[in-house]
Amino acid sequence: MRGVLGDYFRAIGIPLIAGRAFTARDDSTAPRVIVINRSLATRYFGSAAAAVGQRLRINGYPLNAQTAWEIIGVAGDVKTGRLDAAAPLTIYWPDLQAAENRVSLVLRTGGAPVVVAAQIRAQVRALIEEHQNETGSDLAQELLTQWDLEIGKFWQVVPREMLARLPYPLSDEAEKIPAE
């Protein structure tokens, strides 16, 4: 299960197979919606098209089993572990509907990834320093004290040259996804 925001599927390169992606209208005041991956759609509904419009009750943080979540879209499978293993069954929800206490940043750049990564690291560190100065947060202080170790746990840069060698869905195929 993964909470996502913005144009996540396009940025990661995950094609939308059926239905639609999330929009800004899928916020805390809107009906609860999810996007599932192709493997989950095929296993439980027979096909991607048949899954769209179905409703699920999901028992797992932060999704509440008391609420039925409507499947509005089916995304391509993404292998998150070994490339020779089957893609895991995945549910995506709009973070605006069920926010988690964590943040991930995903972006695609035409520039040199290493340069962009260094700029983002500097901005993240500046934000943490500002937060620590304003709040006295022990966690922020610990992150700053062990910055080189901590930032390495949460950072991955994938250069375009490497993307070209990876299997689907990490390809330019995502560029064919129509904008909402």
Rosetta blueprint (number, residue, H / E / L):
1 M L
2 R E
3 G E
4 V E
5 L L
6 G L
7 D L
8 Y H
9 F H
10 R H
11 A H
12 I H
13 G L
14 I L
15 P L
16 L E
17 I E
18 A E
19 G E
20 R L
21 A L
22 F L
23 T L
24 A L
25 R L
26 D L
27 D L
28 S L
29 T L
30 A L
31 P L
32 R L
33 V E
34 I E
35 V E
36 I E
37 N E
38 R H
39 S H
40 L H
41 A H
42 T H
43 R H
44 Y H
45 F H
46 G L
47 S L
48 A H
49 A H
50 A H
51 A H
52 V L
53 G L
54 Q L
55 R E
56 L E
57 R E
58 I L
59 N L
60 G E
61 Y L
62 P L
63 L E
64 N L
65 A L
66 Q L
67 T L
68 A E
69 W E
70 E E
71 I E
72 I E
73 G E
74 V E
75 A E
76 G L
77 D L
78 V L
79 K L
80 T L
81 G L
82 R L
83 L L
84 D L
85 A L
86 A L
87 A L
88 P L
89 L L
90 T L
91 I E
92 Y E
93 W E
94 P E
95 D L
96 L L
97 Q L
98 A L
99 A L
100 E L
101 N L
102 R L
103 V L
104 S L
105 L L
106 V L
107 L L
108 R L
109 T L
110 G L
111 G L
112 A L
113 P H
114 V H
115 V H
116 V H
117 A H
118 A H
119 Q H
120 I H
121 R H
122 A H
123 Q H
124 V H
125 R H
126 A H
127 L H
128 I H
129 E H
130 E H
131 H H
132 Q H
133 N H
134 E H
135 T H
136 G L
137 S L
138 D H
139 L H
140 A H
141 Q H
142 E H
143 L H
144 L H
145 T H
146 Q L
147 W H
148 D H
149 L H
150 E H
151 I H
152 G H
153 K H
154 F L
155 W L
156 Q L
157 V L
158 V L
159 P L
160 R H
161 E H
162 M H
163 L H
164 A L
165 R L
166 L L
167 P L
168 Y L
169 P L
170 L L
171 S L
172 D H
173 E H
174 A H
175 E H
176 K H
177 I L
178 P L
179 A L
180 E L
